[in-house]
Amino acid sequence: MDLHLLIDNLTNPALLFFFLGVIAVQLKSDLHIPENSSKFISLYLLLAIGFKGGQELAHSEFDMEILWSLLFGIFLAVAVPVYGYFILRRKFSIENAGAIAAAYGSVSAVTFVTAISFLEIEQIAFSGHMVAVMALMEAPSIMVGLLLIMLFKGGNGKSEIPMKTVIQHALFNGSVLLILGSLAIGFLASEAQAEGIKPFTTDIFKGFLAVFLLDMGITSGKKLNEFIKKGRFALTFAIIIPIINGVIVAVASGLFISEVGNRLLFAILGASASYIAVPAAMKIAVPKASPSLYIPMALAITFPFNITLGMPLYLFIIQNTL
């Protein structure tokens, strides 16, 4: 791996703010980001990346690469929860295995946004349609996770919440709706109109990302202490499975994608785990699944790994399989 690339990533100011948040927790500091501010920043990041993706998509010609990318994204969102579930069942209950599998089949929008920032720093081009791929990968994994729980639990595993409600939440939860809506708005807006809000969608983006990663660092630091008590298997899964997924996707994506940036974003989508959309859905549909397992695994272990070591690793593999 290129050490210069790794050092560049680890000294990225946004990433250093993440580490500051983790350190603050270990030092028992009272540093925190107000909850309302954190929600606003997360909404802003989704809006900005969706809008910029829509603008990029408007200037792209629809071709077979875009079609194969969308189909491959949906395939990953279905396949990863299925194989992950059977690995997890060796140690966890049906409910916990299904919830964790769904989280690892889904995606982390914040990891995706951080990867885009990483590509911009390295001056590597990527395409706007990858935003649409990310949005499409949210819902299928949630539904697959729920179906696995119901299938292996039998009649007793059926949620008291109607499946229609669960599917509606999976398809139209706030993060999916905002990213798709922003993508559509960016696609429809003219260049002159987009230029008018560029100070909001582009110029302040990295600053807001730094503050958000500080908040993520604080949250991860709190979850990390709790998670360490859960055992070696969960820790191993939260690191090894993302590496396997990321490396396989980094190589396989080369079959139908030519741009390095798009392949890296695909690798990150394959390697990341949801700690927002999936927990919200599982809380409604599978209350027996323990959030103290799947949230820390995704947020305190997989997320930091991907944004520190994962991105340079996947990029190194992609650049050496061109």
ZAMARGU-4260 file (C-alpha; in steps of 0.2 Angstrom, whole numbers, plus 5000, padded with zeros to 4 digits):
<rodrens>
0) 5000/5000/5000 | 5006/5018/4996 | 5011/5025/5013 | 5010/5043/5006 | 4992/5039/5002
5) 4989/5032/5020 | 4997/5046/5028 | 4987/5059/5018 | 4971/5050/5023 | 4976/5049/5042
10) 4981/5068/5042 | 4964/5073/5034 | 4957/5087/5045 | 4940/5080/5045 | 4947/5063/5050
15) 4957/5071/5064 | 4941/5079/5071 | 4934/5061/5072 | 4949/5055/5082 | 4947/5071/5093
20) 4929/5065/5097 | 4935/5048/5102 | 4949/5055/5113 | 4937/5067/5121 | 4927/5052/5127
25) 4942/5043/5134 | 4947/5059/5144 | 4929/5060/5150 | 4927/5078/5143 | 4910/5086/5142
30) 4913/5090/5124 | 4897/5087/5114 | 4888/5092/5099 | 4869/5097/5102 | 4858/5083/5096
35) 4848/5096/5085 | 4864/5102/5077 | 4870/5085/5073 | 4853/5081/5065 | 4854/5097/5054
40) 4872/5093/5049 | 4868/5075/5044 | 4853/5082/5034 | 4864/5095/5026 | 4877/5082/5020
45) 4864/5071/5012 | 4856/5086/5004 | 4873/5092/4997 | 4879/5076/4991 | 4863/5072/4983
50) 4861/5088/4974 | 4879/5088/4967 | 4876/5070/4962 | 4861/5075/4952 | 4871/5089/4944
55) 4884/5076/4939 | 4871/5064/4933 | 4863/5078/4922 | 4879/5079/4912 | 4881/5061/4910
60) 4875/5050/4896 | 4865/5035/4902 | 4875/5020/4897 | 4877/5001/4901 | 4889/5006/4915
65) 4876/5015/4924 | 4863/5001/4922 | 4876/4988/4928 | 4881/4999/4943 | 4863/5000/4948
70) 4860/4981/4946 | 4876/4977/4955 | 4872/4988/4970 | 4855/4980/4972 | 4863/4963/4971
75) 4875/4967/4985 | 4861/4973/4996 | 4853/4956/4994 | 4868/4945/4994 | 4878/4952/5009
80) 4864/4950/5021 | 4860/4932/5016 | 4878/4926/5018 | 4881/4937/5033 | 4866/4930/5042
85) 4872/4912/5041 | 4889/4917/5048 | 4881/4927/5062 | 4869/4913/5067 | 4884/4903/5074
90) 4885/4915/5089 | 4869/4926/5089 | 4850/4923/5090 | 4839/4924/5074 | 4834/4941/5078
95) 4851/4948/5081 | 4859/4939/5066 | 4845/4946/5055 | 4847/4964/5061 | 4866/4964/5060
100) 4866/4956/5043 | 4854/4969/5037 | 4865/4983/5044 | 4880/4976/5034 | 4870/4973/5018
105) 4864/4991/5019 | 4876/5006/5017 | 4883/5021/5028 | 4879/5037/5020 | 4892/5046/5031
110) 4906/5034/5025 | 4901/5037/5007 | 4902/5056/5010 | 4919/5054/5018 | 4925/5043/5003
115) 4919/5057/4991 | 4929/5070/5002 | 4944/5058/5001 | 4943/5056/4982 | 4942/5075/4980
120) 4958/5077/4990 | 4967/5064/4979 | 4959/5073/4964 | 4951/5057/4958 | 4936/5059/4947
125) 4919/5050/4951 | 4902/5050/4943 | 4885/5057/4950 | 4876/5040/4947 | 4885/5033/4962
130) 4874/5043/4973 | 4859/5034/4966 | 4867/5017/4968 | 4870/5021/4987 | 4851/5026/4989
135) 4845/5010/4981 | 4855/4999/4992 | 4847/5005/5008 | 4829/4997/5007 | 4833/4979/4999
140) 4845/4974/5014 | 4832/4979/5027 | 4818/4969/5018 | 4830/4954/5016 | 4835/4955/5035
145) 4817/4955/5040 | 4813/4940/5028 | 4827/4930/5035 | 4821/4932/5053 | 4803/4928/5048
150) 4808/4913/5037 | 4819/4905/5051 | 4808/4910/5066 | 4792/4903/5058 | 4776/4909/5063
155) 4783/4915/5080 | 4795/4927/5071 | 4782/4937/5063 | 4782/4956/5068 | 4767/4963/5075
160) 4770/4978/5064 | 4762/4975/5046 | 4775/4971/5033 | 4768/4985/5022 | 4773/4997/5036
165) 4790/4990/5037 | 4793/4991/5018 | 4786/5009/5017 | 4798/5014/5031 | 4813/5005/5022
170) 4809/5014/5005 | 4804/5031/5012 | 4814/5034/5028 | 4821/5051/5029 | 4839/5048/5023
175) 4833/5038/5008 | 4820/5051/5003 | 4831/5066/5005 | 4846/5059/4995 | 4834/5053/4981
180) 4824/5070/4982 | 4840/5080/4981 | 4847/5069/4967 | 4831/5073/4957 | 4832/5092/4961
185) 4850/5093/4956 | 4846/5083/4940 | 4833/5096/4936 | 4842/5112/4940 | 4851/5121/4927
190) 4870/5125/4929 | 4866/5144/4932 | 4853/5139/4946 | 4866/5126/4954 | 4879/5140/4954
195) 4868/5151/4964 | 4868/5139/4979 | 4885/5133/4976 | 4892/5142/4992 | 4879/5131/5002
200) 4881/5115/4993 | 4900/5115/4990 | 4910/5128/4998 | 4905/5124/5016 | 4904/5105/5014
205) 4920/5100/5021 | 4918/5111/5036 | 4901/5103/5040 | 4909/5086/5037 | 4923/5090/5050
210) 4910/5095/5063 | 4899/5079/5059 | 4914/5068/5061 | 4919/5076/5077 | 4901/5071/5083
215) 4903/5053/5076 | 4920/5052/5085 | 4911/5056/5102 | 4897/5044/5098 | 4909/5030/5093
220) 4920/5033/5108 | 4905/5030/5120 | 4899/5014/5110 | 4916/5007/5109 | 4918/5004/5128
225) 4901/4996/5129 | 4905/4985/5113 | 4922/4978/5119 | 4912/4969/5133 | 4902/4959/5119
230) 4915/4947/5114 | 4928/4943/5101 | 4917/4936/5088 | 4907/4952/5085 | 4923/4962/5085
235) 4931/4950/5072 | 4915/4951/5061 | 4915/4970/5061 | 4932/4971/5054 | 4934/4955/5043
240) 4918/4955/5034 | 4920/4973/5028 | 4937/4969/5022 | 4931/4954/5012 | 4916/4964/5005
245) 4927/4979/5001 | 4941/4969/4992 | 4929/4958/4982 | 4919/4973/4976 | 4935/4983/4972
250) 4940/4969/4961 | 4923/4963/4954 | 4918/4981/4950 | 4932/4982/4937 | 4922/4970/4926
255) 4910/4984/4921 | 4917/5000/4928 | 4932/5010/4921 | 4934/5025/4933 | 4944/5022/4948
260) 4934/5034/4959 | 4918/5024/4955 | 4926/5008/4959 | 4932/5015/4976 | 4914/5021/4980
265) 4907/5004/4976 | 4920/4996/4987 | 4915/5008/5001 | 4897/5004/4999 | 4901/4985/4999
270) 4911/4987/5015 | 4901/4999/5025 | 4887/4996/5037 | 4871/5006/5041 | 4869/5013/5059
275) 4855/5025/5055 | 4842/5018/5043 | 4843/4999/5048 | 4842/5002/5067 | 4827/5014/5064
280) 4818/5000/5054 | 4823/4986/5066 | 4817/4995/5081 | 4800/4995/5073 | 4800/4978/5066
285) 4811/4967/5077 | 4811/4974/5095 | 4820/4958/5101 | 4836/4962/5091 | 4848/4971/5102
290) 4854/4989/5097 | 4869/4987/5109 | 4876/4974/5096 | 4872/4980/5078 | 4874/4999/5081
295) 4892/4998/5090 | 4898/4985/5077 | 4893/4997/5063 | 4897/5014/5071 | 4912/5010/5083
300) 4921/4997/5073 | 4917/4996/5054 | 4915/5015/5052 | 4932/5020/5059 | 4941/5006/5050
305) 4934/5011/5033 | 4938/5029/5034 | 4955/5026/5041 | 4963/5010/5033 | 4949/5004/5022
310) 4949/5018/5009 | 4968/5017/5005 | 4967/4998/5005 | 4953/4997/4993 | 4961/5011/4982
315) 4978/5002/4982 | 4969/4986/4976 | 4959/4995/4962 | 4975/5004/4956 | 4984/4987/4955
320) 4970/4978/4946 | 4968/4990/4932
</rodrens>
